[in-house]
Amino acid sequence: MIERVASDVVSSLKDKPLALALVVVNVLFLAVTSYVLSSVKESGERRDKLLTDLVANCKPGERT
């Protein structure tokens, strides 16, 4: 059953190259978006750790 659906989809996309290009672009967009979001998350975690360390090392009343 799944093989038949897959072959129908493939044959349909062979007849419509524009639809195939749209599917490929959408998949690439999702991949890039996932990468960017993971990079933003890691950057936020590094910033939070840096700020936490900065506050922990800050001593009131001392100026440097």
C-alpha positions as CSV (number, residue, x, y, z in Angstrom):
1,M,0.0,0.0,0.0
2,I,2.7,2.5,1.0
3,E,4.8,1.5,-2.1
4,R,1.9,2.2,-4.3
5,V,1.3,5.6,-2.7
6,A,5.0,6.4,-3.0
7,S,5.2,5.4,-6.7
8,D,2.1,7.5,-7.4
9,V,3.6,10.5,-5.7
10,V,6.9,10.1,-7.6
11,S,5.2,9.7,-11.0
12,S,3.0,12.7,-10.3
13,L,6.0,14.8,-9.4
14,K,7.8,13.7,-12.6
15,D,4.9,15.2,-14.6
16,K,5.1,18.5,-12.6
17,P,8.7,19.7,-12.1
18,L,7.5,23.0,-10.6
19,A,5.8,21.1,-7.8
20,L,8.9,19.0,-7.2
21,A,11.0,22.2,-7.1
22,L,8.6,23.7,-4.5
23,V,8.8,20.6,-2.3
24,V,12.6,20.7,-2.5
25,V,12.7,24.4,-1.6
26,N,10.3,23.8,1.3
27,V,12.5,21.0,2.7
28,L,15.6,23.1,2.4
29,F,13.8,26.0,4.1
30,L,12.8,23.8,7.0
31,A,16.4,22.5,7.4
32,V,17.9,26.0,7.4
33,T,15.3,27.2,9.8
34,S,16.0,24.3,12.2
35,Y,19.8,25.1,12.0
36,V,19.3,28.8,12.7
37,L,17.0,28.2,15.6
38,S,19.4,25.7,17.2
39,S,22.2,28.3,16.8
40,V,20.1,31.0,18.4
41,K,19.3,28.6,21.3
42,E,23.0,27.8,21.9
43,S,23.9,31.5,21.7
44,G,21.3,32.3,24.3
45,E,22.6,29.6,26.6
46,R,26.1,30.9,26.3
47,R,25.0,34.4,27.0
48,D,23.0,33.3,30.1
49,K,26.0,31.4,31.4
50,L,28.2,34.4,30.9
51,L,25.8,36.7,32.7
52,T,25.4,34.2,35.5
53,D,29.2,34.0,36.0
54,L,29.4,37.8,35.8
55,V,26.8,38.3,38.5
56,A,28.4,35.6,40.7
57,N,31.8,37.4,40.5
58,C,30.4,40.9,41.0
59,K,31.2,42.3,44.5
60,P,29.1,45.3,45.6
61,G,31.1,48.3,46.6
62,E,34.2,47.5,44.6
63,R,35.1,49.4,41.5
64,T,37.6,48.3,39.0
